[in-house]
């Protein structure tokens, strides 16, 4: 009899049992012990265990556990699959792993689809997505359509649309079926600057097998958006084409388009003519982006066109970890490459539980708690309005600066774990998706600025501890050399900097003020201009108010400064606003206010990039849009 309070049973669980079981089954398979079925594929035979196949594949489960004739046979023949793919699938049944390559992915996916092995099918599709290029996207699109891989099919079509000019010149494009051609040239997402490109691609496809395809032109030509073509091009290139000339339906289209051009409003012809622009005809807008930051009133405006004053919601980066709904990235770094690739790196990841509503203009973020400083690195996808993870940095950091030269992104300074400043420089290779260690800066700098000029990186200002710096260094990434230059007249950090011809503008920022035995950060309104050739500084036109966390950009010949300004209305309450100012470059330069209260985001990274704003959600602003 057991003592009172003591359990009379226990549960034993072996952590390694599952792995050991698979290993033992694989050993039995390798040595052909206890096998009870032989799969025949063309001239190859594979001896296996029914229960292993049935446990992994619904196809084999149905074959071996129902009243099918195969359930009673020792040998089963498989059709419409190749031996190499079946061998890989059998190995997967015993090991849970499979090697997918560019040579076997399509056949393996087809076999996995037939044998109902969804994990392998998804893995192959994902791998093929990563292999898409202009030479294979048309074939992969057709393959995905046949095997009902919707996501792969969608990704392949996107690749065709985005690179249509190059794709339409390839052999694969000329061999696609009529139905697939219709799907492609009917798309509004084609990245073409003019409709002539689409017509010429269509006619190349028709002429490739003109005897068979000429008859289809009456169905295909209406897909061309004649409303986007000039009358001269229609007359000289379309009307005079021999294949078009022989098609009665095409001739009627040409008659109707002339009537449409004379009077679009009164046109009542049989054919309709679209004037909807395709994707490549819609030019991107140069916008100011506020990336990351603490935002109490989500969502807030984070994409802004300073010329039109139109504002948008841009997708935020969300980590996979379940850190709660109020999850923010404070003080990240961002960069835009010369070909408009947008990257975000690092930052402090902070979160809090919802604590109710607070006034929108009050700085009440004290309840946020820092979670950790991160080394995450991601790239913005404007087509899908999302951030895509890339290889992480070597070291976690926040409050640092990035600079881009060619296919490389350089990382300077910042704070790492436990708020320690770092002087480490690392480099990201965009093509290889890989970070590497470069070297060390002359000193630790936090909240610094960078400008690229003729292959060199100019590193300016920053802070260490409670001291602001006025240093200016030039870094040569080829020689890994540092040269000290004339320092800024005013030490500062959290400022904006921008290259204008052969000069560097430095605007706003912060400096440490020592008053009443306390140390406070004070915002600046000063503007200083550095002449690179002369290695000299001069004063520029002061801002209309003090600003920090400033982004400075040259857009349409004007400088735009976007940053945070603050007002102390009592001893305990500070109100902060994000403002935008404009400076017309010329003889009489003075800053003009564009926005007095753009949004409520704090501690963001501010950059300027070309954006397809039609992919975003526009924010209705009564003072602008009415």
Buried (B, 14 or more C-beta within 10 A) or exposed (E): EEEEEEEEEEEEEEEEEEEEEBEEBBEBBEEEEEBEBBBBBEEEEBBBBBBBBBEBBEBBBBBBEEEEEBBEEEEBEBEEBBBBBBBBBBBBBBEEEBEBEEEBBBBBBBBBBBBBBEEBBBBBBBBBBEEBEBEBBBBBBBBBBEBEBEEBBEBBBBBBBBBBBBBBEBEBBBBBEEEBBBBBBBBEBBBBEBBBBBBEBBBEBBBEEBEEBBEBBBEBBBBBBBBBBEEEBBEEBBBEBEBBEEBEBBBBBBEBBEBBBEEEEEBEBEBEBBEEBBBBBEEBBBBBBBBBBBBBEEBBBBBBBBBEBBBBBBBBBEBEEEBEEBBBBBBBBBBBBEEEBBBBBBBBBBBBEEEEEEEEBBBBBEEBEEBEBBBBBBBBEBEEBBBEEBEBBBBBBBBBBBBBBEBBBBBBBBBBEEEEBBBBBBBBBBEEEEBEEBEEBEEBBBBBBBBBEEEBBBBBBBBBEEEBBBBBBBBEBEEEEBEEBEBBBBBBBBBBBBBEEEBBBBBBBBBBEEEEEEEEBBBBBBBBBBBBEEEEBEEBBBBBBBBBBBBBBBBEEBBBBBBBBBEEEEEEEEBBBBBBBBBEEEEEEEBEEBBEBBBBBBBBBBBBBBBBBEBBEEBEBEEEEE
